[in-house]
Amino acid sequence: MAVSELVGHTYHNYIGSEWIPSSSGKTFININPANTKEVLGYFQQSNEQDVARAVAVAKKSLSTWRLVPAPQRGEYIRKAADEIEAKFDELTLLLVKEVGKSIFDAQAEVQRTINTMRFLAGEATRLNGETVPSWQQDVIAFTKREPIGVVGVITPWNVPMAIAAWKLSSALICGCTALFKPSSQTPLCSLKLVESFIHSGLPEGVINFVTGPGSKVGNAMAAHPDIKAISFTGSNRIGNHINQLVAARGGRFQAEMGGKNPFVVLADADLDLACDHVIRGGYGESGQRCTATSRVIVMKEIAEAFIEKLLNKIKEIKVGNPIQKDVVMGPVVDQEQLKTSLKYIEIAKNEGAVLLTGGHQLTEGEYGDGFYVAPTLFRDVTPEMTIAQEEVFGPVICIMEVDDFEQAIDWANRIVYGLSSTIYTNDMEKAMQFINRIEAGITHVNMPTTYSEPQFPFGGVKATGLVDFYSEWKTVYIRPHAR
């Protein structure tokens, strides 16, 4: 169905092999954040009964799905990726309309979804075990991978296709069955992903799709004894709450949560490149990415020149309805996110940060029907300020000026989060020191904080992630020379 045909359509949950309404009999509305008069559809406001029904189906299907050879499981994922590729333009347009992404950012997400699924399809041939010598002469001993059972997947609205594809594909190649709850802000993109799996011929009950509020659906998933693990991406507040529910019954929990990502600029950096990447990382997708550039930590000796260049580039950002090809920055996702961005802007001003540009809602003309925030830049920000500590998830960047490299490291790490980071310099000795000392799960040299590839670990440390136990991964991307 084309996007133009979606207005007013009511969508159902997918359980077993059927599209069925919620037992609640209620729905919620899904609108275009760039034009709130445009209804994209109505979705099921599901409850605990719907979760129980879906889990029962997933549990029943597990007994046969786990016996399907892993490479064959990978073929379903590969076929689903082909389905997404065939609908590339349609899904791009849907991401633009439902999330408010620019066309460029929407195309990037669709391609990332395809790349991720194809990579994980290949991983199905690499679920390796080991042969291990036994103490006994006539004993052959080896290890093999086994599915843990039914898993719950809870995903965010800002990257609704790629993150869900990553989590679901990983679960499926391991032989698990899944219950998928998408964000209520972006259920349609998520539904289209599920349809790609259905069209691949995936057996009945392997993926089940239930929409609705986290207070009902998410909590029921976290508390259900037959869901053996939950994979979650979202806010720290909700993630920690779900973790408590899962831990109380001895289940497994994996989370990627907030970020407040530092972007360090040393005196020898290519300032034009650094400014371009601040724009991309901080204002691309209206700053609504967990890896978004949030804190720019710059040496005082170059701060004035850097800020002047950055302000000139911010003036060139085209803000508007992302359906237009030249728009760089669209709306934030909904009214609540609009309020949150404006709230943090006022807090920053009250705490003494200096507003250089933006700092307000855009309401004139075409902006009147959407949730638009002007690209916002603060300077004179110090580590104790709220704007330097809490995740805004909007187009708000703060400049923090430091005396030297040591202070830059200190301020970069003086935060509860530890997701992404980057440093801009041509001094590889300083770059390696930064890599070794930064408290982040992902780090970069002369590359944006938002850059990642699906074949590398993605996650954070400190309050950002709950993944590993005795050690933590750090993924490093280096561009040795700025150009």
N, C-alpha and C positions, 0 to 999 in steps of 0.2 A: 504494500500500500504506500503510495507516495505521500510525502509530508503534507502536501496541499489538501489531502483527503482526510487528515486526522482530526479536524476540528469537531469536537463534541462526541467523539467515539468513546465507548466504554470498554476498558480492557480488564481481563480476568487474571486470576492466578493460574499457574500451570502446575498441576499435581498429577503424578503418574503419567498419563498421556492425554489429559483433558484440560481444557481451559474452563475453569469453573469460578463462579462468584464466591465471595467470602460468606461465611455463615453469619456475619454481622448484618448483611444486607445494606451496608453503607459504602460510599465511595468518597474519594477526595479529588480535587481538581488539580490539574497540571497546566501551568501557563508559561508563556514565553516571557522571560525577564526583560527583554528589550522592548516588548510591546505587550503589556499586561492584558490588553483586550483580546489577545489571541489565545484561545483555549487549545491545548495540544491533546487533551483527552481527560478521561476520568478513570481512576484506578481504585482497586479494592482496598478498603480500610479494614484489613484483616485483624484477627485476634488469636487468642491461645488455641481455640479449637482448630483453626486453619493450620497452625503450626503442628499440632498433634497429628492431624490427618496427613500432612506432608511428610513428617518424620516416619510415620508408620509405613508409608509407601516406599520411602528411601531405604528403610531398614529391610523391607521385603526384597527389594531389588538388589541389595548388596550381595546376597548369597550367590547370585548368578554373575553379576558384574565383576566381582573380585576374581572370578575364574577365567574371565576373558584374558587372553595373553596380552601383556603390556604393549607390545608393538601394535596390536590390533586396536587397543584403546587409543593409542596415539593417532591412528588413522582417522578416527572420528574427529579428533581435534584438528587435524590437517584439513579435513573436508569442511569443517566449520569455518576455518580461516579462509578457505577458498570462497565460501559463501559471502563472507564479509567483504572480501576483495571485489567480488562481483557487484556488490552494492555500495562501493566506496563513496560515490557522489551522494547517494541518498543518505547514508549515515553521516557524512560530513555535514550536510545541511541540517540533519536532525540535531547534531551536537551544537551547531550554531544557534538553533532555535530553542533548544531545551536548556542548555547550560549558559549560553551567551558568549561562547568562544568566538574569536575571529576565525575566518575561513582558514587561514594559515594554521592556527592552533588546532582547529578541528581536524584538518587533514593529517596533521602530525599525530593526533591521538588514534585515528583510524589506522594509520600505517603502523603505529606502535602496537596496536591490538593484533594486527596480522602478524607482525614480526614475533611478538611474544608467543602467540599460539603455535606458530611454526617451529620456533625454538623448543617449546615444551613438548610438541609432538615428537620431536627427535629425542628428547630426554626419555621417552617411553622405551627406547632401545638401550638405555643406559642405567636401568634400575639394578645396578650391579650388587652382587653379594661377594663373599670371599670364601675361599677354601682355607682352612686353618689347621695346622698339624695337631693331631690328637696325641695324648700320652699313651693311648692304647694302640698296639700294633695293628689290629684288624678293624680299626674304626676310621671311617671317613667322615669328617666334620666340615660343615660349611654354613655360611649365613645367607639369608635371602630376605628381600623386602616384602612386608605384608601390609595391606591397608589397615588403618585403625578403625574404620567403620564409617558411619554417617558423620559428615562434617557440616558445620554451619558457616556460611560466607556472608559477611556484612560489609558493605562497601559504601564509599562516600559519593557525593554528587559532583565533585570537581573533576574527576577522571573516571566517569561512570562505566566506560567500556573497557579500557585497557587494564585497570586494576582488577575488575571482576573477571576478565578473561584470564589474567595471570593466576588468580586464586583458584578459579574453577578448573582450569586446565591442569594445574598442579595436582589438585585433588583427584581428578579423574584418571590421570595416568598412573597414579599410585593405587588405583582400584577402589577408591572411596566413592560413595554416592553423596549428593550434596543437596542442601536446602539453601537457597540464595535469597537473601533479603536486600534489595537495593535501597538507596536513599529515596525518600519520598519527594525530593526535589527533581530527581532525574529517573523516574521509573521507565520512561519510554525507551531511552537508549539501552537500558538494561534489558528490557523485554526483547528488543531487537537482537541483542547478543544471545539470549536464550533461544530465540527462533533459529539462529544460525546453528546451534547445537542440535536442535530438533531436526532441521533439514539435513543434517549429516547422517541421520538414521540412528542416532543414539537410542539405546534400548529404553523402554518405559521405566520411569521412576528414578533414573540415574541423576537427572537434574530436576529439581522442583523449585518453583518461583513463587514467592509470596510477598506481596507489597503491604505496606501499612506502617503505623507509627512504631518507633523503637520501644516506647513504653509498653506496648503490647507484644509485637512480634519479636523484637530483639530480646526482651527480657524472657519471653517464653522459650526462645531458642537457647539462651544461655543457661536456663534452669532445667532443660529437658535431659533426663538421664541417658537417652539413646543417642544424643548428639555428643560424640566423643571428643570433638575439638571445635573451637571457633577461631576463624581467621577474620580479623577486624582491622579496618582502616577508618580513622575518624578522629574525633577530639579526645583529649586526655580525660576529660570529665566522664564522657560516656564509656570510653575504653576501660578506665579503672573500675567503673561500676559493673560492667559486663565481666571483667576479670574476677571480681569478687563472687559473682554468681556462679561462674564456671568453677572457680577454685573450691567453692563450698561443697561441690559434689565430686571433686577429684578429676575434673576434665582438663583438657589441654587448651591453652590460650596463646594465640600469636597476635601481636598488635604492632601497627605502625601508626603513631599518633602525631603530636604537634611538632612544629619546627619554628625556630627563630634564627634564620640562617645568616651567618656572617659572610661578608664580601670584603676582603682585606685588599687595600690598594697601597703598594709600596711606592717609594719615590721614583723608582726607575721604571714604573709600569707604563705601558702604552695607554695613555688616558682616553684616547678616542675609543679604543677597543673596550676598555673597562666601562666607559659610559654606555656604549652600545649594549653591553651585556647586563648592566644594571637595569636598563630599560626593559630588555627581554625578560630578565628574571624577576623584576619587581612589578612591572605593569602588564606584562603578557598575562592573558587570562585574568586580568584585573587583580593580580596578586593572589589569586585563589588556588595556590598550589602549596602543598606541604613543604616543597623544596624552594619556594619563592625567595628571592633576595629581599631581606627585611632590614638588616643592619649593614650599612656601608662604613667600614672602619678605614679611615684614610689618614696618611701622614700629614701633620699640620703644614709642613713645608710646601706641599702641593695642593692643599685643600681648596684654596681660592680658585686656582686654575681648574681643578677638577669640578668644583661646584658650578663654575661658569659654563663649562662645556656641557655638564649634565642638564642644567636648566635650559640651555638652548635646544638640546635634544628633546626634552620633555615638551617644549612648546610645539614641536613638530608632530607629536602623537595625535593621530586622528581618533577621537572618541565618538562612538555612535552605534547604531544598529549593526551588529556584525554581519548581517546579510550582505552589507556593502563590502566590496572587495578591498577597498583602501582603508577600511577601519582596522586599527591596530588594537584598540581596547574597547570591549563591549561593556555591558552592565555587570554588576554583581548579581548573584543568583536569585536573591529574593529580598523581601522587605526586611526580614530579620538581619540578613547580612549587611544591608544598607545601614540599618540602625547601629549595628556593631561597629562598622567602619567609622561612622560619624561620632560615635561615642568615644572611640579611642583618639580621634583627632582632637576632640575637646579636652580630654584628659591630658594629652601631650601639651597643648597650649597652656593649660592651667598649671602644669608642672614646670614650665619654663622653657620648653623646646621652642625654637624659632621657626615659624612657618614660612617657607620660601615660595611655595606655589601650591595651588589646589586648596584642599581643606574644606570642601563644600560639596553638596549635592548639586548635580546638574538637572535643571528642571525646565529650561526654556525650549520651545519648539518641539522637535522630535524626542527630546529627553523626557518630556512630561509624562509619557506613557511607560517609562521603564525605570530601572533601579540603577541610576548612573552616579558614580562618584568621580570627581575630577582627580587626575593623577596628582598625588600629594607628596611633598618632600619637606622634611624637617631637618634642621641642623642644630648644633649645640646640644646634642643629646648625650646624656651620660648613663652609665650602666644601671644606676638605681631607678631610673625613670620607668614608668609602666610601659611606655612605647618601646623600650629596649628589652623588656622582659616577657611581655605577653603577646601571643600570636593574634594578629589583627585579621588575617585572611582577607585582605582588601588591598587596593592600590595605594599603599602608604609605606614610604621608605624613610628611614632616618639616617642622617650623617653623623658619625661619631669620630671626632678628630683626636689623634694620639701623637705622642712625642716620638715613639720609636717602635721597633719590631716587638720588643718584649711587652710593651703595653698593649700592642695590637693583639698578641696571643692571649694575654690576660683578659682583655675585654671580650674577645671572641668566645672564650670559654666560660665567662661569668654569666651563665644562663642555665636553666634547668633542662633545656632541650639539647639534643645532639644528633640532628638529622644530616643536613648538608652544609657545606662550607666551600669557600674558594679563596685563592690568593692570586693577585696579579703582580707579576714581577718577572724579570729576566735573570734574576739571581737564583740559580738552581740550588745553591747551598741553603739559602733562606727558604726556598720552596720545600726542600726536604725536611728542614726543621719544622716547618708548619705542618706537613703531612704527619710527622711523628708525634707532634704535641697537640694537635687540634682534637677536641673531644667531639667527634662526629662520625657517623657511620659511613658517610660518603664525603669525599673531598676532591677538589679540583685545583689545577694550576692553569691559569689563563683561560678558563672555561666557565660558563655560567653555572650557578648553583643548581639550576633545574636540569642539567644534562645527566642522562643515565642511559644504559643499554640493558636489554632484558636478560642477557647471558651473564650479568654480574649480580652479586648480592645487592639488595636494596633494603635499607632499613637504618635505624638509628640506635643511639645509646642514650643513657640517662633516662629522662622522662619520656623520650620519644618512642622507644621500642621495647617490646618484650618478645625476644626471639630465642637467643642462645643462652647458655647457662654458664659454663666455666670460662668461656672466652667470647669475644665479640668481633664481628667482621668489620673491616674498614675497606671500602672500595675507593680506589684512587684513579683519577683520570688526569693525565698530564699532557699539556701542550707546551713543550720546552721553550718555544719561541712564540712571542705574541702574534706574529704574523706568519 
